Amino acid sequence: MTAQEVRQIVDTALAGCSVSDYPSVCVSKTDFGTSIYIQNGRHKMRFSDHSVTNFDRMINEEHYPIEALPTSLEDIKRIFSDDYTTLVLKNGATPINFHMQVLKSEAHNWKTARVWYDDVVEMPIKLEELSNYNIVSMGDLTKKGDKRFCKVQVKKYAFGAYNEVTGQIECTRFSSYEGYEVEVSL
């Protein structure tokens, strides 16, 4: 889980509150436990798995149990654990917008992969080229009448991570989990 994912969790947790446009989300991991702080100006909220003893914090912060966040405490702790690292994948030299927390001891097992899958898209196709496509269903002619709107099965890919030891696949997005093929980058 990334800091951005924590932000999304916080967004969900605050959906029913009157807090918006907060500039700061940070997490503290100490010997006492884990706390997530959300601050907008002087307004500060604290989601924590342990009690508060600091008088200044008691008066100047709103306090909530960490269970109020819609995720497990273990997921939150994992983000800040020294045993985990963020797996950063690349397409050649270009980083992919994909981040995943993995055990440091297992990071070398994960490889960048293209995961090919079948998807259905709707597109206008020239009448003389209809036989070139795997058509799922046909729709109306275009206004000019030279093409027909069709739902067509096409092969797409999403970037993901492939664990060479376990065979596990994690993808950035996936339209279909059936019949996928994995192409691992070396």
MDTraj code that builds the backbone (N, CA, C; nanometers):
import mdtraj as md
import numpy as np

residues = "MET THR ALA GLN GLU VAL ARG GLN ILE VAL ASP THR ALA LEU ALA GLY CYS SER VAL SER ASP TYR PRO SER VAL CYS VAL SER LYS THR ASP PHE GLY THR SER ILE TYR ILE GLN ASN GLY ARG HIS LYS MET ARG PHE SER ASP HIS SER VAL THR ASN PHE ASP ARG MET ILE ASN GLU GLU HIS TYR PRO ILE GLU ALA LEU PRO THR SER LEU GLU ASP ILE LYS ARG ILE PHE SER ASP ASP TYR THR THR LEU VAL LEU LYS ASN GLY ALA THR PRO ILE ASN PHE HIS MET GLN VAL LEU LYS SER GLU ALA HIS ASN TRP LYS THR ALA ARG VAL TRP TYR ASP ASP VAL VAL GLU MET PRO ILE LYS LEU GLU GLU LEU SER ASN TYR ASN ILE VAL SER MET GLY ASP LEU THR LYS LYS GLY ASP LYS ARG PHE CYS LYS VAL GLN VAL LYS LYS TYR ALA PHE GLY ALA TYR ASN GLU VAL THR GLY GLN ILE GLU CYS THR ARG PHE SER SER TYR GLU GLY TYR GLU VAL GLU VAL SER LEU".split()
xyz = np.array([
    [0.0852, -0.1176, 0.0000],
    [0.0000, 0.0000, 0.0000],
    [0.0894, 0.1235, 0.0000],
    [0.0579, 0.2200, -0.0822],
    [0.1378, 0.3415, -0.0939],
    [0.0763, 0.4537, -0.0124],
    [0.1511, 0.5642, -0.0002],
    [0.0981, 0.6820, 0.0694],
    [-0.0279, 0.7315, -0.0005],
    [-0.0325, 0.7195, -0.1332],
    [-0.1508, 0.7612, -0.2085],
    [-0.2710, 0.6739, -0.1706],
    [-0.2477, 0.5447, -0.1505],
    [-0.3560, 0.4561, -0.1085],
    [-0.4040, 0.4916, 0.0322],
    [-0.3102, 0.5298, 0.1202],
    [-0.3496, 0.5750, 0.2533],
    [-0.4384, 0.6978, 0.2397],
    [-0.4000, 0.7893, 0.1487],
    [-0.4794, 0.9119, 0.1262],
    [-0.6213, 0.8739, 0.0824],
    [-0.6342, 0.7728, -0.0058],
    [-0.7667, 0.7300, -0.0510],
    [-0.8470, 0.6704, 0.0648],
    [-0.7808, 0.5959, 0.1518],
    [-0.8477, 0.5407, 0.2694],
    [-0.8985, 0.6537, 0.3572],
    [-0.8130, 0.7545, 0.3752],
    [-0.8513, 0.8695, 0.4573],
    [-0.9673, 0.9438, 0.3925],
    [-0.9625, 0.9619, 0.2596],
    [-1.0732, 1.0268, 0.1880],
    [-1.2046, 0.9543, 0.2166],
    [-1.2006, 0.8216, 0.2109],
    [-1.3207, 0.7424, 0.2370],
    [-1.3674, 0.7615, 0.3814],
    [-1.2712, 0.7602, 0.4743],
    [-1.3067, 0.7752, 0.6154],
    [-1.3669, 0.9115, 0.6447],
    [-1.3234, 1.0127, 0.5691],
    [-1.3711, 1.1489, 0.5943],
    [-1.4917, 1.1863, 0.5097],
    [-1.5410, 1.0948, 0.4284],
    [-1.6501, 1.1268, 0.3359],
    [-1.7715, 1.1862, 0.4063],
    [-1.8017, 1.1421, 0.5272],
    [-1.9186, 1.1936, 0.5981],
    [-1.8879, 1.3113, 0.6893],
    [-1.7624, 1.3539, 0.6913],
    [-1.7230, 1.4643, 0.7797],
    [-1.7218, 1.5964, 0.7034],
    [-1.7057, 1.7041, 0.7770],
    [-1.7024, 1.8365, 0.7131],
    [-1.5605, 1.8798, 0.6831],
    [-1.4665, 1.7867, 0.6767],
    [-1.3268, 1.8187, 0.6472],
    [-1.3048, 1.8033, 0.4975],
    [-1.2458, 1.9054, 0.4377],
    [-1.2126, 1.8939, 0.2954],
    [-1.0860, 1.9730, 0.2672],
    [-1.0238, 1.9430, 0.1577],
    [-0.9069, 2.0157, 0.1110],
    [-0.7975, 2.0210, 0.2177],
    [-0.7706, 1.9085, 0.2818],
    [-0.6649, 1.9080, 0.3828],
    [-0.5314, 1.8853, 0.3128],
    [-0.4299, 1.9642, 0.3471],
    [-0.3031, 1.9558, 0.2751],
    [-0.2082, 1.8501, 0.3287],
    [-0.2327, 1.7952, 0.4469],
    [-0.1308, 1.7106, 0.5086],
    [-0.1884, 1.5796, 0.5596],
    [-0.1275, 1.4702, 0.5161],
    [-0.1568, 1.3383, 0.5710],
    [-0.0215, 1.2757, 0.6021],
    [-0.0007, 1.2387, 0.7265],
    [0.1264, 1.1746, 0.7598],
    [0.1005, 1.0609, 0.8580],
    [0.1980, 0.9726, 0.8674],
    [0.1843, 0.8568, 0.9535],
    [0.3046, 0.8508, 1.0457],
    [0.2791, 0.8154, 1.1697],
    [0.3844, 0.8017, 1.2689],
    [0.3857, 0.6582, 1.3183],
    [0.5030, 0.5960, 1.3130],
    [0.5183, 0.4610, 1.3659],
    [0.6227, 0.4689, 1.4766],
    [0.5810, 0.4448, 1.6003],
    [0.6713, 0.4522, 1.7147],
    [0.6598, 0.3243, 1.7966],
    [0.7329, 0.3196, 1.9080],
    [0.7237, 0.2046, 1.9985],
    [0.5843, 0.1932, 2.0592],
    [0.5106, 0.3046, 2.0659],
    [0.3756, 0.3046, 2.1222],
    [0.2740, 0.2451, 2.0246],
    [0.2957, 0.2616, 1.8934],
    [0.2022, 0.2115, 1.7939],
    [0.2018, 0.2971, 1.6695],
    [0.0945, 0.2887, 1.5924],
    [0.0820, 0.3583, 1.4643],
    [-0.0288, 0.4623, 1.4724],
    [-0.0007, 0.5815, 1.4186],
    [-0.1001, 0.6888, 1.4124],
    [-0.0974, 0.7528, 1.2748],
    [-0.2147, 0.7884, 1.2247],
    [-0.2260, 0.8638, 1.0998],
    [-0.2805, 1.0009, 1.1359],
    [-0.2103, 1.1050, 1.0917],
    [-0.2499, 1.2431, 1.1209],
    [-0.2971, 1.3106, 0.9933],
    [-0.4080, 1.3802, 1.0038],
    [-0.4648, 1.4549, 0.8921],
    [-0.4802, 1.5982, 0.9397],
    [-0.4214, 1.6918, 0.8651],
    [-0.4252, 1.8296, 0.9124],
    [-0.4670, 1.9254, 0.8025],
    [-0.5542, 2.0194, 0.8401],
    [-0.5973, 2.1276, 0.7528],
    [-0.5884, 2.2545, 0.8368],
    [-0.4816, 2.3312, 0.8161],
    [-0.4595, 2.4478, 0.9013],
    [-0.4389, 2.4007, 1.0438],
    [-0.5174, 2.4531, 1.1356],
    [-0.5055, 2.4125, 1.2761],
    [-0.5899, 2.2897, 1.3077],
    [-0.6776, 2.2519, 1.2172],
    [-0.7642, 2.1356, 1.2398],
    [-0.6829, 2.0084, 1.2175],
    [-0.6672, 1.9282, 1.3207],
    [-0.5864, 1.8078, 1.3115],
    [-0.6648, 1.6879, 1.3640],
    [-0.6693, 1.5812, 1.2837],
    [-0.7361, 1.4573, 1.3216],
    [-0.6297, 1.3494, 1.3380],
    [-0.6515, 1.2613, 1.4354],
    [-0.5562, 1.1539, 1.4626],
    [-0.6309, 1.0221, 1.4693],
    [-0.5919, 0.9271, 1.3822],
    [-0.6437, 0.7903, 1.3855],
    [-0.5306, 0.7056, 1.4427],
    [-0.5539, 0.6378, 1.5544],
    [-0.4437, 0.5699, 1.6213],
    [-0.4869, 0.4380, 1.6829],
    [-0.3876, 0.3487, 1.7003],
    [-0.4140, 0.2203, 1.7642],
    [-0.3746, 0.2207, 1.9116],
    [-0.3424, 0.3397, 1.9655],
    [-0.3045, 0.3493, 2.1063],
    [-0.3598, 0.4786, 2.1659],
    [-0.3576, 0.4871, 2.2974],
    [-0.4178, 0.6011, 2.3665],
    [-0.3295, 0.7254, 2.3597],
    [-0.3867, 0.8383, 2.4025],
    [-0.3177, 0.9667, 2.4022],
    [-0.2904, 1.0073, 2.5463],
    [-0.1655, 1.0442, 2.5750],
    [-0.1318, 1.0914, 2.7098],
    [-0.0822, 1.2355, 2.7084],
    [-0.0419, 1.2840, 2.5916],
    [0.0087, 1.4202, 2.5799],
    [-0.1070, 1.5192, 2.5909],
    [-0.0995, 1.6087, 2.6912],
    [-0.2084, 1.7028, 2.7173],
    [-0.2362, 1.7933, 2.5970],
    [-0.1311, 1.8429, 2.5329],
    [-0.1465, 1.9304, 2.4158],
    [-0.2220, 1.8573, 2.3037],
    [-0.1896, 1.7303, 2.2807],
    [-0.2604, 1.6512, 2.1790],
    [-0.4070, 1.6315, 2.2170],
    [-0.4321, 1.6070, 2.3421],
    [-0.5698, 1.5858, 2.3880],
    [-0.6585, 1.7063, 2.3588],
    [-0.6038, 1.8256, 2.3771],
    [-0.6825, 1.9475, 2.3601],
    [-0.6915, 1.9912, 2.2137],
    [-0.5838, 1.9744, 2.1378],
    [-0.5755, 2.0340, 2.0043],
    [-0.6017, 1.9384, 1.8886],
    [-0.6333, 1.8138, 1.9148],
    [-0.6583, 1.7180, 1.8068],
    [-0.7908, 1.6456, 1.8295],
    [-0.8510, 1.6030, 1.7191],
    [-0.9657, 1.5125, 1.7272],
    [-0.9084, 1.3719, 1.7225],
    [-0.9582, 1.2831, 1.8083],
    [-0.9022, 1.1489, 1.8179],
    [-1.0046, 1.0430, 1.7794],
    [-0.9570, 0.9472, 1.6962],
    [-1.0425, 0.8378, 1.6501],
    [-0.9626, 0.7078, 1.6589],
    [-1.0305, 0.5961, 1.6817],
    [-0.9584, 0.4679, 1.6764],
    [-0.9204, 0.4375, 1.5319],
    [-0.8080, 0.3736, 1.5149],
    [-0.7608, 0.3434, 1.3790],
    [-0.8589, 0.2502, 1.3074],
    [-0.9414, 0.1774, 1.3847],
    [-1.0417, 0.0884, 1.3251],
    [-1.1482, 0.1658, 1.2482],
    [-1.1545, 0.2983, 1.2682],
    [-1.2512, 0.3802, 1.1944],
    [-1.2139, 0.3909, 1.0469],
    [-1.0889, 0.3624, 1.0144],
    [-1.0458, 0.3645, 0.8739],
    [-1.0865, 0.2332, 0.8075],
    [-1.1334, 0.2394, 0.6824],
    [-1.1826, 0.1186, 0.6150],
    [-1.0704, 0.0316, 0.5582],
    [-0.9776, -0.0107, 0.6438],
    [-0.8721, -0.1038, 0.6051],
    [-0.8207, -0.1698, 0.7319],
    [-0.7415, -0.2715, 0.7184],
    [-0.6937, -0.3413, 0.8376],
    [-0.5731, -0.2702, 0.8965],
    [-0.5593, -0.2834, 1.0264],
    [-0.4446, -0.2257, 1.0953],
    [-0.3158, -0.2855, 1.0400],
    [-0.3191, -0.4141, 1.0064],
    [-0.1997, -0.4787, 0.9517],
    [-0.1574, -0.4150, 0.8197],
    [-0.2529, -0.3794, 0.7338],
    [-0.2196, -0.3120, 0.6080],
    [-0.1538, -0.1778, 0.6339],
    [-0.2077, -0.1036, 0.7310],
    [-0.1503, 0.0276, 0.7628],
    [-0.0104, 0.0118, 0.8201],
    [0.0073, -0.0829, 0.9115],
    [0.1394, -0.1036, 0.9704],
    [0.2405, -0.1503, 0.8657],
    [0.1930, -0.2317, 0.7717],
    [0.2826, -0.2854, 0.6689],
    [0.3469, -0.1741, 0.5865],
    [0.2727, -0.0658, 0.5637],
    [0.3255, 0.0450, 0.4840],
    [0.4537, 0.0987, 0.5451],
    [0.4598, 0.0974, 0.6762],
    [0.5719, 0.1608, 0.7445],
    [0.6659, 0.0609, 0.8105],
    [0.6499, -0.0658, 0.7799],
    [0.7348, -0.1689, 0.8368],
    [0.8698, -0.1700, 0.7678],
    [0.9741, -0.1903, 0.8445],
    [1.1088, -0.2005, 0.7873],
    [1.1278, -0.3303, 0.7095],
    [1.0352, -0.4260, 0.7269],
    [1.0460, -0.5535, 0.6560],
    [0.9953, -0.5456, 0.5126],
    [0.9221, -0.4375, 0.4792],
    [0.8614, -0.4234, 0.3471],
    [0.9292, -0.3134, 0.2673],
    [0.9191, -0.3255, 0.1363],
    [0.9688, -0.2217, 0.0458],
    [0.8667, -0.2012, -0.0644],
    [0.8726, -0.0859, -0.1270],
    [0.7823, -0.0596, -0.2388],
    [0.8453, -0.1135, -0.3660],
    [0.7751, -0.2013, -0.4325],
    [0.8205, -0.2572, -0.5588],
    [0.7906, -0.1565, -0.6677],
    [0.8931, -0.1113, -0.7386],
    [0.8744, -0.0161, -0.8474],
    [0.9051, -0.0898, -0.9773],
    [0.8080, -0.0916, -1.0666],
    [0.8234, -0.1629, -1.1927],
    [0.8580, -0.0674, -1.3050],
    [0.9264, -0.1205, -1.4071],
    [0.9655, -0.0361, -1.5207],
    [0.9352, -0.1062, -1.6517],
    [0.9030, -0.0261, -1.7520],
    [0.8912, -0.0711, -1.8899],
    [1.0189, -0.0240, -1.9564],
    [1.1176, -0.1131, -1.9645],
    [1.2504, -0.0697, -2.0072],
    [1.3076, 0.0198, -1.8986],
    [1.3366, 0.1465, -1.9343],
    [1.3881, 0.2420, -1.8364],
    [1.2778, 0.3309, -1.7795],
    [1.1566, 0.3192, -1.8342],
    [1.0459, 0.4056, -1.7926],
    [0.9690, 0.3445, -1.6770],
    [0.9609, 0.4155, -1.5630],
    [0.8816, 0.3623, -1.4509],
    [0.7340, 0.3529, -1.4881],
    [0.6688, 0.2490, -1.4390],
    [0.5262, 0.2278, -1.4609],
    [0.4534, 0.2806, -1.3379],
    [0.3366, 0.3377, -1.3578],
    [0.2583, 0.3887, -1.2457],
    [0.1971, 0.2701, -1.1705],
    [0.2815, 0.2008, -1.0974],
    [0.2410, 0.0799, -1.0267],
    [0.3306, 0.0663, -0.9053],
    [0.2717, 0.0615, -0.7887],
    [0.3505, 0.0454, -0.6668],
    [0.2816, -0.0594, -0.5805],
    [0.3632, -0.1464, -0.5207],
    [0.3094, -0.2517, -0.4372],
    [0.4084, -0.2778, -0.3243],
    [0.3570, -0.2979, -0.2034],
    [0.4418, -0.3299, -0.0895],
    [0.4687, -0.4805, -0.0896],
    [0.5975, -0.5175, -0.0858],
    [0.6361, -0.6582, -0.0797],
    [0.7440, -0.6740, 0.0270],
    [0.7557, -0.7940, 0.0795],
    [0.8635, -0.8215, 0.1745],
    [0.9977, -0.7996, 0.1056],
    [1.0892, -0.7318, 0.1748],
    [1.2221, -0.7065, 0.1173],
    [1.2892, -0.8373, 0.0767],
    [1.2715, -0.9400, 0.1579],
    [1.3348, -1.0694, 0.1302],
    [1.2806, -1.1370, 0.0045],
    [1.1616, -1.0925, -0.0432],
    [1.1009, -1.1540, -0.1618],
    [1.0985, -1.0612, -0.2834],
    [1.1493, -0.9403, -0.2698],
    [1.1412, -0.8417, -0.3780],
    [1.2075, -0.8914, -0.5062],
    [1.3162, -0.9671, -0.4939],
    [1.3868, -1.0164, -0.6126],
    [1.3050, -1.1188, -0.6919],
    [1.1992, -1.1749, -0.6312],
    [1.1139, -1.2720, -0.7011],
    [1.0170, -1.2063, -0.7994],
    [0.9950, -1.0753, -0.7831],
    [0.8953, -1.0051, -0.8640],
    [0.9592, -0.9448, -0.9884],
    [0.8976, -0.9676, -1.1027],
    [0.9452, -0.9142, -1.2311],
    [0.8332, -0.8340, -1.2959],
    [0.8727, -0.7337, -1.3735],
    [0.7753, -0.6594, -1.4518],
    [0.7178, -0.7527, -1.5584],
    [0.5873, -0.7438, -1.5791],
    [0.5239, -0.8314, -1.6769],
    [0.4153, -0.7553, -1.7521],
    [0.3965, -0.7929, -1.8766],
    [0.2779, -0.7499, -1.9501],
    [0.1803, -0.8657, -1.9410],
    [0.0596, -0.8341, -1.8969],
    [-0.0428, -0.9365, -1.8853],
    [-0.1446, -0.9100, -1.9951],
    [-0.1463, -0.9978, -2.0932],
    [-0.2356, -0.9837, -2.2084],
    [-0.3701, -1.0466, -2.1748],
    [-0.4767, -0.9821, -2.2163],
    [-0.6106, -1.0334, -2.1885],
    [-0.7043, -0.9896, -2.3005],
    [-0.8174, -1.0589, -2.3100],
    [-0.9188, -1.0251, -2.4103],
    [-1.0149, -0.9227, -2.3513],
    [-1.0514, -0.8248, -2.4320],
    [-1.1462, -0.7225, -2.3894],
    [-1.2421, -0.6972, -2.5048],
    [-1.3580, -0.6424, -2.4745],
    [-1.4562, -0.6087, -2.5779],
    [-1.4690, -0.4572, -2.5826],
    [-1.4487, -0.4014, -2.7027],
    [-1.4621, -0.2565, -2.7223],
    [-1.5617, -0.2317, -2.8354],
    [-1.6232, -0.1146, -2.8325],
    [-1.7148, -0.0781, -2.9415],
    [-1.6440, 0.0206, -3.0316],
    [-1.6503, -0.0034, -3.1616],
    [-1.5840, 0.0845, -3.2560],
    [-1.6513, 0.0786, -3.3929],
    [-1.6394, 0.1884, -3.4696],
    [-1.6932, 0.1850, -3.6060],
    [-1.5941, 0.1133, -3.6987],
    [-1.6448, 0.0202, -3.7780],
    [-1.5589, -0.0577, -3.8674],
    [-1.6102, -0.0440, -4.0100],
    [-1.5163, -0.0238, -4.1036],
    [-1.5536, -0.0174, -4.2458],
    [-1.6180, -0.1495, -4.2851],
    [-1.7239, -0.1416, -4.3654],
    [-1.8001, -0.2613, -4.4023],
    [-1.7123, -0.3668, -4.4703],
    [-1.6198, -0.3234, -4.5530],
    [-1.5351, -0.4187, -4.6250],
    [-1.4290, -0.4823, -4.5336],
    [-1.4132, -0.4318, -4.4109],
    [-1.3118, -0.4848, -4.3193],
    [-1.3729, -0.5663, -4.2040],
    [-1.5045, -0.5880, -4.2059],
    [-1.5707, -0.6602, -4.0977],
    [-1.5110, -0.7988, -4.0747],
    [-1.4699, -0.8656, -4.1801],
    [-1.4171, -1.0021, -4.1670],
    [-1.2801, -1.0049, -4.0972],
    [-1.2160, -0.8891, -4.0811],
    [-1.0847, -0.8832, -4.0154],
    [-1.0946, -0.8827, -3.8630],
    [-1.2164, -0.8756, -3.8086],
    [-1.2352, -0.8596, -3.6651],
    [-1.3117, -0.9766, -3.6064],
    [-1.2907, -0.9983, -3.4776],
    [-1.3675, -1.0968, -3.4021],
    [-1.4860, -1.0214, -3.3416],
    [-1.5979, -1.0193, -3.4144],
    [-1.7127, -0.9366, -3.3783],
    [-1.8026, -1.0102, -3.2794],
    [-1.8327, -0.9417, -3.1678],
    [-1.9203, -0.9970, -3.0655],
    [-2.0651, -0.9645, -3.0998],
    [-2.0910, -0.8393, -3.1394],
    [-2.2247, -0.7997, -3.1832],
    [-2.2148, -0.6776, -3.2736],
    [-2.3127, -0.6668, -3.3643],
    [-2.3156, -0.5536, -3.4569],
    [-2.4240, -0.4571, -3.4161],
    [-2.3945, -0.3279, -3.4393],
    [-2.4909, -0.2245, -3.4077],
    [-2.5320, -0.1494, -3.5331],
    [-2.5643, -0.0227, -3.5178],
    [-2.6139, 0.0600, -3.6271],
    [-2.5027, 0.1044, -3.7212],
    [-2.5455, 0.1434, -3.8408],
    [-2.4534, 0.2048, -3.9364],
    [-2.4207, 0.3465, -3.8891],
    [-2.3036, 0.3958, -3.9299],
    [-2.2693, 0.5343, -3.9001],
    [-2.3564, 0.6254, -3.9854],
    [-2.3547, 0.7548, -3.9589],
    [-2.4372, 0.8498, -4.0338],
    [-2.4075, 0.8461, -4.1829],
    [-2.2808, 0.8282, -4.2181],
    [-2.2446, 0.8211, -4.3607],
    [-2.2786, 0.6849, -4.4211],
    [-2.3025, 0.5850, -4.3368],
    [-2.3379, 0.4529, -4.3866],
    [-2.2205, 0.3723, -4.4365],
    [-2.0984, 0.4228, -4.4193],
    [-1.9808, 0.3505, -4.4691],
    [-1.9175, 0.2600, -4.3631],
    [-1.9652, 0.2724, -4.2377],
    [-1.9115, 0.1910, -4.1283],
    [-2.0276, 0.1436, -4.0424],
    [-2.0007, 0.0379, -3.9653],
    [-2.1004, -0.0144, -3.8727],
    [-2.0375, -0.0185, -3.7326],
    [-2.1153, 0.0265, -3.6336],
    [-2.0690, 0.0178, -3.4952],
    [-2.0755, -0.1279, -3.4522],
    [-1.9640, -0.1792, -3.4030],
    [-1.9568, -0.3194, -3.3618],
    [-1.8860, -0.3320, -3.2276],
    [-1.9306, -0.4298, -3.1502],
    [-1.8550, -0.4679, -3.0316],
    [-1.7572, -0.5748, -3.0768],
    [-1.6289, -0.5469, -3.0553],
    [-1.5231, -0.6303, -3.1096],
    [-1.4349, -0.6814, -2.9964],
    [-1.3963, -0.8070, -3.0061],
    [-1.3038, -0.8624, -2.9082],
    [-1.1623, -0.8304, -2.9533],
    [-1.0852, -0.7675, -2.8646],
    [-0.9471, -0.7306, -2.8966],
    [-0.8547, -0.7783, -2.7855],
    [-0.7284, -0.7906, -2.8198],
    [-0.6265, -0.8295, -2.7232],
    [-0.5647, -0.7021, -2.6679],
    [-0.5607, -0.6881, -2.5362],
    [-0.4987, -0.5734, -2.4712],
    [-0.4000, -0.6247, -2.3675],
    [-0.3212, -0.5316, -2.3134],
    [-0.2364, -0.5716, -2.2031],
    [-0.2362, -0.4645, -2.0955],
    [-0.2067, -0.5090, -1.9754],
    [-0.1869, -0.4196, -1.8623],
    [-0.0515, -0.4545, -1.8032],
    [0.0175, -0.3535, -1.7505],
    [0.1433, -0.3820, -1.6830],
    [0.1141, -0.4382, -1.5450],
    [0.1984, -0.5271, -1.5031],
    [0.1825, -0.5839, -1.3718],
    [0.3116, -0.6424, -1.3208],
    [0.3012, -0.7095, -1.2074],
    [0.4152, -0.7756, -1.1461],
    [0.3881, -0.9252, -1.1452],
    [0.4903, -1.0019, -1.1765],
    [0.4799, -1.1468, -1.1807],
    [0.5816, -1.2047, -1.0828],
    [0.5339, -1.2862, -0.9893],
    [0.6224, -1.3503, -0.8931],
    [0.6669, -1.4829, -0.9529],
    [0.7953, -1.4922, -0.9844],
    [0.8484, -1.6115, -1.0507],
    [0.8433, -1.7362, -0.9622],
    [0.8384, -1.7173, -0.8313],
    [0.8368, -1.8313, -0.7400],
    [0.6950, -1.8843, -0.7197],
    [0.6004, -1.7947, -0.6916],
    [0.4640, -1.8371, -0.6593],
    [0.3701, -1.8368, -0.7794],
    [0.4068, -1.7631, -0.8867],
    [0.3185, -1.7498, -1.0022],
    [0.2107, -1.6437, -0.9837],
    [0.2142, -1.5728, -0.8713],
    [0.1150, -1.4678, -0.8431],
    [0.1320, -1.3520, -0.9407],
    [0.0184, -1.2946, -0.9820],
    [0.0189, -1.1806, -1.0734],
    [-0.0586, -1.0670, -1.0099],
    [-0.0012, -0.9482, -1.0115],
    [-0.0698, -0.8265, -0.9682],
    [-0.0669, -0.7309, -1.0864],
    [-0.1820, -0.6712, -1.1180],
    [-0.1920, -0.5862, -1.2367],
    [-0.2386, -0.4460, -1.2034],
    [-0.2024, -0.3506, -1.2910],
    [-0.2493, -0.2141, -1.2747],
    [-0.3980, -0.2063, -1.3038],
    [-0.4447, -0.2775, -1.4031],
    [-0.5888, -0.2871, -1.4295],
    [-0.6111, -0.4148, -1.5091],
    [-0.7280, -0.4687, -1.4943],
    [-0.7555, -0.5987, -1.5531],
    [-0.9026, -0.6040, -1.5893],
    [-0.9357, -0.6228, -1.7153],
    [-1.0754, -0.6324, -1.7561],
    [-1.1257, -0.7758, -1.7468],
    [-1.0370, -0.8702, -1.7644],
    [-1.0794, -1.0093, -1.7628],
    [-0.9694, -1.0934, -1.7008],
    [-1.0071, -1.1831, -1.6102],
    [-0.9077, -1.2692, -1.5481],
    [-0.8956, -1.4044, -1.6178],
    [-0.9777, -1.4263, -1.7206],
    [-0.9744, -1.5554, -1.7888],
    [-0.8894, -1.5474, -1.9139],
    [-0.8125, -1.6485, -1.9355],
    [-0.7367, -1.6608, -2.0588],
    [-0.6237, -1.5601, -2.0739],
    [-0.5668, -1.5135, -1.9638],
    [-0.4589, -1.4163, -1.9767],
    [-0.3271, -1.4863, -2.0056],
    [-0.2352, -1.4129, -2.0661],
    [-0.1005, -1.4618, -2.0934],
    [-0.0037, -1.3637, -2.0323],
    [0.1029, -1.4132, -1.9740],
    [0.2000, -1.3275, -1.9072],
    [0.3283, -1.3250, -1.9890],
    [0.3766, -1.2051, -2.0163],
    [0.5038, -1.1850, -2.0855],
    [0.5953, -1.1126, -1.9874],
    [0.6933, -1.1831, -1.9340],
    [0.7805, -1.1279, -1.8297],
    [0.8980, -1.0555, -1.8947],
    [0.9240, -0.9340, -1.8471],
    [1.0393, -0.8579, -1.8941],
    [1.1627, -0.9046, -1.8182],
    [1.2702, -0.9247, -1.8889],
    [1.3942, -0.9705, -1.8236],
    [1.4840, -0.8538, -1.7921],
])
top = md.Topology()
chain = top.add_chain()
for i, resn in enumerate(residues, 1):
    res = top.add_residue(resn, chain, resSeq=i)
    for name in ("N", "CA", "C"):
        top.add_atom(name, md.element.get_by_symbol(name[0]), res)
traj = md.Trajectory(xyz[None], top)
